[in-house]
Amino acid sequence: MENVKRPKIVVRPPGPKAKKFIERDGKVMSQSLTRTSPLVGVDESGVWVKDIDGNIFMDLGSGIAVTNVGHKHPKVVEAIKRQSDKLIFLNSCDYFTLPQVELAERLCQVTPGNFEKRVFMGNSGAEAVEAALKIAQWHTRNFYVIGFIGGFHGRTMGSLQLTTTSVGARRHFKGMMQGVFHVPYAYCYRCPFKQEYPDCGMWCVNYIEEIMLKKVIPPDDLACMVVEPIQGAAGYIVPPDDYLPALAKLCKKNGIIFVDDEVQSGFCRTGKWFACEHSEVEPDIITVSKAIAGGLPCGAAIARKELMDWDPGAHENTLGGSPVVCEAALAVLDILKEEKLDKNAEQVGGFLLKRFREMAESHEIIGDVRGKGLMIGIEFVKDRRTKEYATEFRNKLLDEAFERGLMLLAAGPTSLRLAPPLVLTKEQAEVALEIFEESLKKVEKGSP
Ligand SMILES: Cc1ncc(COP(=O)(O)O)c(C=O)c1O
């Protein structure tokens, strides 16, 4: 697929082979998986994914911000093969391995904060968040947590208590961990307090201090605050630049551990290695996953050394930080640096953001375009004044673009999230824009 310049649709997706396979899938796989598009992938390279019928798609989602270095990067493949020939597995709760320590050292270096840190490795974003929650509870002996409405932090019983993107993820589940207090996020396009930035004086932050900490939950009963620097699953909601520093300051003042969930925004996605670096915030704990190992399962919580003061046996797992995964992650860190993918995300992301904003001028259905680097959200509304959700339109657009060879992801009730591999070139971005607008016009024409 090296010479591919545009998506190539040889048979309208889902083609006959895909249809057959999806039928098989339906007979054995859990129905809880949502499945955005009927794509059965068999091969990949860079920004391209080939399906079982021979169609080639341009991936604008990276499997939700996972394939940051591009699909099947040769250096990741090489690292996996090299390590597989030596040592595939030794469990880190009982023994030591070289790649794990090397990865932990590198994670301490690349994450913000010029202080000593410690790393706990798991296999997913949710596990990274669980680790952060447990670190904070252990250290403070406190139980309560502040989370944010619209936040997504995973679906395991602990992390789910923080997740409030939709009730569908929470219905019927009563987690072991109770005691999360949710506060509104700085979603300025739909301000929950019906105010306007900057005249609001960031009331959403003051609200935490003036109302929550004075009337609802004493700060010294809190284990931590957990926040996404850009809300992901809620629709790539970018808060004002001074929001994260204001939250960090509030936490510091009140002795609250500040947990920055960079599972989706980390590893150069936003044009910086971590999104919190845009506002020079140094979190007490950072959670990472997704892009870290190029698609292999890995997650980590990186904390100030003094916070990870728990006893042996307080928290561990079997598969976390296994050698092949860590070697893949080390290759990812090298590639991000060598290929300057933070810069590419900034440049190509800036270009896309500008062009989508221009597109919004002639398409009323686009209510808001926002983003940082290659983390771009487009929100659709039936009416720009009332901001009524245009969910059906968004879904049709996603399907229309898919049929033309673009892989897009929905987020929140009425947004699309664009998170292409960070190797996306400007020329490829042009192709994406052209197909996107073509699809948009088609759906606009077809809509009542
Ligand atoms: C910010 C954030 N935290 C945590 C998670 C959970 O990660 P995982 O799906 O790997 O458990 C996600 C997943 O989308 C996420 O976006």
The ligand as a MOL file (V3000), in Angstrom:
LIG
                    3D

  0  0  0     0  0            999 V3000
M  V30 BEGIN CTAB
M  V30 COUNTS 16 16 0 0 0
M  V30 BEGIN ATOM
M  V30 1 C -9.2010 9.6130 28.2430 0
M  V30 2 C -9.4230 8.1430 28.2960 0
M  V30 3 N -9.1690 7.4730 29.4250 0
M  V30 4 C -9.3360 6.1400 29.5170 0
M  V30 5 C -9.7960 5.4230 28.4570 0
M  V30 6 C -9.9960 3.9310 28.5720 0
M  V30 7 O -9.0690 3.2660 27.7770 0
M  V30 8 P -9.2920 1.7360 27.3720 0
M  V30 9 O -10.3890 1.7090 26.3740 0
M  V30 10 O -7.9740 1.3230 26.8090 0
M  V30 11 O -9.6180 1.0050 28.6060 0
M  V30 12 C -10.0850 6.0720 27.2500 0
M  V30 13 C -10.6040 5.3170 26.0920 0
M  V30 14 O -11.1020 5.8350 25.1340 0
M  V30 15 C -9.8910 7.4690 27.1650 0
M  V30 16 O -10.1680 8.1360 26.0520 0
M  V30 END ATOM
M  V30 BEGIN BOND
M  V30 1 1 1 2
M  V30 2 1 2 3
M  V30 3 2 2 15
M  V30 4 2 3 4
M  V30 5 1 4 5
M  V30 6 1 5 6
M  V30 7 2 5 12
M  V30 8 1 6 7
M  V30 9 1 7 8
M  V30 10 2 8 9
M  V30 11 1 8 10
M  V30 12 1 8 11
M  V30 13 1 12 13
M  V30 14 1 12 15
M  V30 15 2 13 14
M  V30 16 1 15 16
M  V30 END BOND
M  V30 END CTAB
M  END
